[in-house]
Amino acid sequence: MSTPFWGPDFDELTSTDPEIADIVLAELDRLRGGLQLIASENLTSPAVLAALGSTLSNKYAEGYPGRRYYGGCAEVDKAEELANARARELFVAEHANTQPHSGASANLAVYAAFCQPGDKVLAMSLPHGGHLTHGAKVSFSGKWFTPVPYSVREDSELIDYDQVRELALEHRPKLIIAGATAYPRLIDFAAFREIADEVGAALWVDAAHFIGLVAGKAIPSPVPHADVVSFTTHKVLRGPRGGMILCRGEHAKAIDKAVFPFSQGGPLMHSVAAKAVALKEAASTDYQAYAAQVVANSAALAKSLEDEGMRAVSGGTDTHLALIDLQRLGVTGAEAEARCEAAGITLNKNAIPYDPAPPMTASGIRVGTPSVTTQGMTEADMGEIGRLIGRAVGAERGSQPGDAELASVAGDVSRLVAAKPAYRRA
Ligand SMILES: *Cc1c(COP(=O)(O)O)cnc(C)c1O
């Protein structure tokens, strides 16, 4: 079993709760032992983990710095002010709120700041890569608001900006959302801004997936174009699990009130402090090199998978993720996910645009490079990963963990990750 890498206090957990200690160590072994290609995950730094595992978790700090409902907030005030100032500076934003507990919590607050129940919201449809909080019926967003979904074009698999404009003119939505969970290409924020202005809607960019690439200056920023930008801090950005909102100064009061007290109680101050650490890391030149490598790796991985007979949706990627259509191989997304898992490669099945298969089967997989790039992998490794995925996915139908080919791939995965491990042992 591995030893923890972040400090001496782990012995306390081992003696108090050996069951949970074992789970924590086994999870660390899982991270070290396989390839993590889930596009929405990353490997946070020991510094971020140290802030997360700190006594700032104890503090009640309802309210905002200097305006708290509890005493004893002097130290956590400094942490939140640092987090906010670093966010404003890194993203060149007029206002930042670093309290949202998650991406979905941040999004709830944005709806609350800009909409009344029943208002129309134009957003990318879920099967084309939108998020549950962009109007899915199973989410508050679809239940309390009126979603108008837009699509990607069937020929190019790119956002259909003409359709976005037509729907905006027809429905006159209060809010237009740009941003998705499975869209591999750059989004034309200026085009969205123009459409929003034409119909008098506010423009909200949900940058959860790609904000880390913006922080690292690898792709253009939505901030100059949007009224409000929400995101998670744990994806490419590589911070703690959590959310954040940036907005123009005119919306600052509404956003702050929508986070607290409207939709949240006390902020998670250990997480706010860890967000500050992640923002400091993301402002470094090292992180900029990381972000550029994430994109280069993603393109190399998509290319390598094409060499294995798979098709990259939209013909490739400009970001940290690629959406891969498996139909040519006659393998479903669910089958590919299971075979890769048995070979030590973690990725997810994903619907592709106009997918003929139901969502639980899906015709595609989504692969992302944030985690493997944090481990120090480069384009040459992506070539190897593509070949390993090709072998795993191509393994005979119905193969089970232990089958010869999957076991052989698993052995090669182990060798690859041993050379560039996640969380290097001291
Ligand atoms: C991940 C994601 C979210 C939700 O984040 P959680 O922290 O899981 O609540 C919201 N919007 C988009 C576009 C996302 O990719």
The ligand as an SDF file (V2000), in Angstrom:
LIG
                    3D

 15 15  0  0  0  0  0  0  0  0999 V2000
  -18.6380   20.1310  -14.5060 C   0  0  0  0  0  0  0  0  0  0  0  0
  -19.6130   21.1300  -14.9990 C   0  0  0  0  0  0  0  0  0  0  0  0
  -20.5590   21.7230  -14.1390 C   0  0  0  0  0  0  0  0  0  0  0  0
  -20.8740   21.2370  -12.7370 C   0  0  0  0  0  0  0  0  0  0  0  0
  -19.8820   21.1600  -11.8250 O   0  0  0  0  0  0  0  0  0  0  0  0
  -20.0930   20.3440  -10.4670 P   0  0  0  0  0  0  0  0  0  0  0  0
  -18.9710   20.8410   -9.6160 O   0  0  0  0  0  0  0  0  0  0  0  0
  -20.0180   18.9080  -10.8080 O   0  0  0  0  0  0  0  0  0  0  0  0
  -21.4120   20.7240   -9.8940 O   0  0  0  0  0  0  0  0  0  0  0  0
  -21.3740   22.7270  -14.6500 C   0  0  0  0  0  0  0  0  0  0  0  0
  -21.2740   23.1260  -15.9260 N   0  0  0  0  0  0  0  0  0  0  0  0
  -20.4030   22.5500  -16.7880 C   0  0  0  0  0  0  0  0  0  0  0  0
  -20.3550   23.0240  -18.2100 C   0  0  0  0  0  0  0  0  0  0  0  0
  -19.5600   21.5310  -16.3610 C   0  0  0  0  0  0  0  0  0  0  0  0
  -18.7230   20.9660  -17.2310 O   0  0  0  0  0  0  0  0  0  0  0  0
  1  2  1  0
  2  3  1  0
  2 14  2  0
  3  4  1  0
  3 10  2  0
  4  5  1  0
  5  6  1  0
  6  7  2  0
  6  8  1  0
  6  9  1  0
 10 11  1  0
 11 12  2  0
 12 13  1  0
 12 14  1  0
 14 15  1  0
M  END
$$$$
